[in-house]
Amino acid sequence: MSRIVAYVPDLMDRSRVTASGKAITFVSDLAGLPAAAADADLVVVDLTRPGVLEVVPALAGQVIGFANHTERELMDSARTAGCTTVLARSAFFSRLNELLPPDVP
């Protein structure tokens, strides 16, 4: 089964991610994200949260970040920091099921 770790502090956004039906480990403490994500197949981060860009380079593997569509500079910085995929919030949530890996036993 694929292991997905997410740093999505906003409760509304978190509920939308949870609605995907995938088994997702949510991390509430940004400082603990690299350790929690060490063996993850995918890491999802809300780029609008303070300090996220500083942690992204410490994350291994595939990292998907999302932000408001107006935050172009932030999204560009996230790509530079190491996010594999960076999407506007609306695109992330509309494509969520295709972005998350399938559950494979």
Phi, psi and chi 1 to 4 in degrees:
 res  aa     phi    psi   chi1   chi2   chi3   chi4
   1 MET       -  137.6 -173.0  178.5 -141.6      -
   2 SER   -69.6  142.9  -62.0      -      -      -
   3 ARG  -105.9  121.5 -174.9  157.7 -178.4  -78.2
   4 ILE  -117.5  129.6  -55.4  167.8      -      -
   5 VAL  -119.0  138.6  173.7      -      -      -
   6 ALA  -135.3  137.3      -      -      -      -
   7 TYR  -110.5   91.4  178.8   69.7      -      -
   8 VAL  -134.6   84.6 -178.3      -      -      -
   9 PRO   -67.4  -31.1  -20.7   32.2      -      -
  10 ASP   -65.8  123.5 -177.9   86.2      -      -
  11 LEU   -64.3  -34.0  -65.8  179.3      -      -
  12 MET   -67.3  -45.5  -68.6  -61.9  -70.6      -
  13 ASP   -64.2  -40.1  -72.0  -16.0      -      -
  14 ARG   -61.8  -41.2 -173.3  178.6  -73.4 -158.3
  15 SER   -65.7  -33.7   69.0      -      -      -
  16 ARG   -68.7  -37.6  -67.4  172.7   75.9 -175.8
  17 VAL   -67.9  -42.6  172.8      -      -      -
  18 THR   -61.7  -35.3  -58.7      -      -      -
  19 ALA   -62.5  -14.2      -      -      -      -
  20 SER   -64.9  -19.4   70.3      -      -      -
  21 GLY    82.6    0.1      -      -      -      -
  22 LYS   -82.0  152.5  -54.4  -71.9 -176.7 -179.8
  23 ALA   -78.1  112.5      -      -      -      -
  24 ILE  -127.6  133.6  -60.9  170.0      -      -
  25 THR   -95.9  117.8  -59.0      -      -      -
  26 PHE   -94.0  135.3  -72.1   95.7      -      -
  27 VAL  -109.8  127.7  176.4      -      -      -
  28 SER   -94.0  -22.8  -62.3      -      -      -
  29 ASP  -105.9  112.9  177.3   26.9      -      -
  30 LEU   -57.6  -36.9 -175.3   57.7      -      -
  31 ALA   -63.2  -27.9      -      -      -      -
  32 GLY   -89.0   -3.6      -      -      -      -
  33 LEU   -59.9  -48.3 -178.6   58.8      -      -
  34 PRO   -57.6  -42.3  -27.1   36.4      -      -
  35 ALA   -67.5  -42.4      -      -      -      -
  36 ALA   -65.8  -30.7      -      -      -      -
  37 ALA   -95.1    4.8      -      -      -      -
  38 ALA   -55.1  -37.3      -      -      -      -
  39 ASP  -116.0   23.0   61.5  -14.7      -      -
  40 ALA   -79.6  149.2      -      -      -      -
  41 ASP   -82.1  -26.6  -61.7  -61.9      -      -
  42 LEU  -151.1  138.9  173.4   66.7      -      -
  43 VAL  -122.0  131.8 -179.9      -      -      -
  44 VAL  -114.5  130.9  175.2      -      -      -
  45 VAL  -133.3  143.4  -66.5      -      -      -
  46 ASP   -87.0  107.6  179.6  -13.8      -      -
  47 LEU   -68.4  -16.4  -63.7  169.3      -      -
  48 THR   -78.9   -7.3   64.1      -      -      -
  49 ARG   -82.5  137.1  -62.9  -57.2  173.7  153.6
  50 PRO   -57.6  135.0  -22.5   32.0      -      -
  51 GLY    89.0  -10.0      -      -      -      -
  52 VAL   -61.2  -44.5  169.9      -      -      -
  53 LEU   -61.9  -27.8  -73.1 -177.3      -      -
  54 GLU   -74.2  -25.6  -71.9   76.9   22.5      -
  55 VAL   -89.1  -29.0  172.9      -      -      -
  56 VAL   -51.3  -44.1  167.2      -      -      -
  57 PRO   -61.4  -21.4  -24.2   34.0      -      -
  58 ALA   -85.1   -3.2      -      -      -      -
  59 LEU   -92.9  132.4  -56.7  174.2      -      -
  60 ALA   -95.9  156.5      -      -      -      -
  61 GLY    80.8 -158.3      -      -      -      -
  62 GLN   -79.5  128.6 -175.6  178.6    5.5      -
  63 VAL  -126.7  123.0  179.2      -      -      -
  64 ILE  -107.9  126.2  -62.3  175.9      -      -
  65 GLY  -118.0  147.1      -      -      -      -
  66 PHE  -134.1  152.1   65.2   90.0      -      -
  67 ALA  -155.4  172.1      -      -      -      -
  68 ASN   -62.3  144.0  -60.3  -34.4      -      -
  69 HIS   -60.5  -21.2   72.0  -80.7      -      -
  70 THR   -81.9   -8.1   56.9      -      -      -
  71 GLU   -92.4   54.0  -56.1  -95.8    2.5      -
  72 ARG   -59.0  -43.4  -68.7  -70.9  175.1 -158.2
  73 GLU   -64.2  -42.5 -172.0  174.1  -45.8      -
  74 LEU   -61.5  -42.9  174.1   63.1      -      -
  75 MET   -65.7  -39.4  -68.4  167.5   48.9      -
  76 ASP   -64.5  -41.2  -71.3  -18.4      -      -
  77 SER   -64.1  -35.0  -65.2      -      -      -
  78 ALA   -65.9  -39.6      -      -      -      -
  79 ARG   -63.2  -43.6  -73.7 -177.9 -169.5   91.3
  80 THR   -63.6  -36.1  -58.7      -      -      -
  81 ALA   -72.9  -19.0      -      -      -      -
  82 GLY   127.9    3.7      -      -      -      -
  83 CYS   -65.9  131.8  -78.8      -      -      -
  84 THR   -74.1  -39.0  -12.3      -      -      -
  85 THR  -133.1  132.5  -55.2      -      -      -
  86 VAL  -129.3  126.7  177.7      -      -      -
  87 LEU  -133.5  154.3  -63.6  165.6      -      -
  88 ALA   -65.2  148.4      -      -      -      -
  89 ARG   -50.3  -47.3  177.2  176.3 -101.5  100.0
  90 SER   -61.9  -41.9   59.0      -      -      -
  91 ALA   -67.5  -39.1      -      -      -      -
  92 PHE   -59.1  -50.6  171.4   75.1      -      -
  93 PHE   -71.2  -31.8  -74.6  110.8      -      -
  94 SER   -73.2  -25.3   68.9      -      -      -
  95 ARG  -106.2   10.3  -64.7 -179.3   48.1 -157.8
  96 LEU   -51.5  -48.5 -175.1   59.8      -      -
  97 ASN   -64.8  -32.4  -73.6  -33.0      -      -
  98 GLU   -79.3  -24.7   77.6 -179.0   63.0      -
  99 LEU   -77.9  -33.9  -67.9  168.0      -      -
 100 LEU   -80.7  138.9  -60.2  179.9      -      -
 101 PRO   -66.5  151.3   18.8  -25.3      -      -
 102 PRO   -68.4  152.3   22.7  -29.4      -      -
 103 ASP   -76.4  113.6  -70.5  -28.9      -      -
 104 VAL  -121.3  120.0  179.9      -      -      -
 105 PRO   -65.2      -    8.7   -8.7      -      -
